[in-house]
Amino acid sequence: MTPPDVLIAAARSDPSLAVLEGFHALKHAVRFDATIELAVTANVRAVVALCSELAPDVSESLISLLREIDEPSFARCAPRPPATGVVTVAVRPAVDIPAALGSSGSAVLLEDPRHHGNVGAVIRAAAALGAAAVFTTGDLDVWHAAALRGSAGLHYALPVATVEGIPDTARPIVAFHPEGDSLSRGIPANALLCLGSERSGLSKAVLSRADYTVAIPMREGVSSLNLATAAAIALFAATTG
Ligand SMILES: C[S@@+](CC[C@H](N)C(=O)[O-])C[C@H]1O[C@@H](n2cnc3c(N)ncnc32)[C@H](O)[C@@H]1O
């Protein structure tokens, strides 16, 4: 039988699978109906205790997935084994992009993001605020383990996909740019909220497609907000009107 650390290492480069490091990621994956292939821990009792404290709603199904392995094997399952003591392999769900665009709630488009942690934080905020979907462009793997750490596994709570440029959509296109019109004017409902790359911001191509260009007000002297912070503010403003 293939050892679990070898299976997990292989899953990291398998485009159909995702590796979830930590209890919260597994909890959210189970809560949002992920297909789990493997969930390993070196201490089942500790994970069971976390379940009763933090996830009683899914504890039965989560506990039934756990496989106990020895400490040295668990240490090989992740570059930084999570303090919450569990590593999971789950299936990446297929995304129906037209259906995701057609559902209600704001959607987010991140243009060429460079940091997995930022992408994960945006997905986490989008899930919390009931967004319709998160899309990215560019070559960053949004299902990388570091992005799943950032989202705490909330990739499974809404459609997450990489697209080629702005998709065909009837949604109003709102570009977030520090030199746009003030956010206090409001954001149209069910918009596609576009945010740019950490280093270079939004491209001219996206800015020229936008129906609205919106700035989050900042104190004089501050050039820009972090991408995930700007996305969370944009989503909150879009949700609360
Ligand atoms: C770190 S910023 C990019 C900074 C980049 N140097 C630039 O020139 O735009 C990442 C993205 O967050 C969004 N953003 C950051 N601060 C913003 C603000 N005050 N108003 C609107 N959008 C903002 C924009 O979409 C921006 O492209």
PDBQT file of the ligand as one rigid body, heavy atoms in Angstrom, charges set to zero:
ROOT
HETATM    1  C1  LIG A 301      -1.866  46.201  -3.879  1.00  0.00    +0.000 C 
HETATM    2  S1  LIG A 301      -3.008  46.891  -4.959  1.00  0.00    +0.000 S 
HETATM    3  C2  LIG A 301      -2.025  47.206  -6.394  1.00  0.00    +0.000 C 
HETATM    4  C3  LIG A 301      -1.122  48.343  -6.254  1.00  0.00    +0.000 C 
HETATM    5  C4  LIG A 301      -0.459  48.663  -7.544  1.00  0.00    +0.000 C 
HETATM    6  N1  LIG A 301       0.872  49.138  -7.281  1.00  0.00    +0.000 N 
HETATM    7  C5  LIG A 301      -1.218  49.679  -8.374  1.00  0.00    +0.000 C 
HETATM    8  O1  LIG A 301      -0.575  50.458  -9.008  1.00  0.00    +0.000 OA
HETATM    9  O2  LIG A 301      -2.450  49.661  -8.453  1.00  0.00    +0.000 OA
HETATM   10  C6  LIG A 301      -3.967  45.537  -5.535  1.00  0.00    +0.000 C 
HETATM   11  C7  LIG A 301      -5.344  45.905  -5.997  1.00  0.00    +0.000 C 
HETATM   12  O3  LIG A 301      -6.159  46.249  -4.875  1.00  0.00    +0.000 OA
HETATM   13  C8  LIG A 301      -7.129  47.186  -5.275  1.00  0.00    +0.000 C 
HETATM   14  N2  LIG A 301      -6.967  48.383  -4.446  1.00  0.00    +0.000 N 
HETATM   15  C9  LIG A 301      -6.011  48.625  -3.513  1.00  0.00    +0.000 A 
HETATM   16  N3  LIG A 301      -6.229  49.802  -2.909  1.00  0.00    +0.000 NA
HETATM   17  C10 LIG A 301      -7.361  50.322  -3.472  1.00  0.00    +0.000 A 
HETATM   18  C11 LIG A 301      -8.117  51.513  -3.267  1.00  0.00    +0.000 A 
HETATM   19  N4  LIG A 301      -7.779  52.420  -2.344  1.00  0.00    +0.000 N 
HETATM   20  N5  LIG A 301      -9.212  51.705  -4.025  1.00  0.00    +0.000 NA
HETATM   21  C12 LIG A 301      -9.607  50.791  -4.930  1.00  0.00    +0.000 A 
HETATM   22  N6  LIG A 301      -8.927  49.662  -5.171  1.00  0.00    +0.000 NA
HETATM   23  C13 LIG A 301      -7.822  49.424  -4.449  1.00  0.00    +0.000 A 
HETATM   24  C14 LIG A 301      -6.906  47.496  -6.743  1.00  0.00    +0.000 C 
HETATM   25  O4  LIG A 301      -7.760  46.714  -7.519  1.00  0.00    +0.000 OA
HETATM   26  C15 LIG A 301      -5.453  47.093  -6.921  1.00  0.00    +0.000 C 
HETATM   27  O5  LIG A 301      -5.179  46.766  -8.267  1.00  0.00    +0.000 OA
ENDROOT
TORSDOF 0
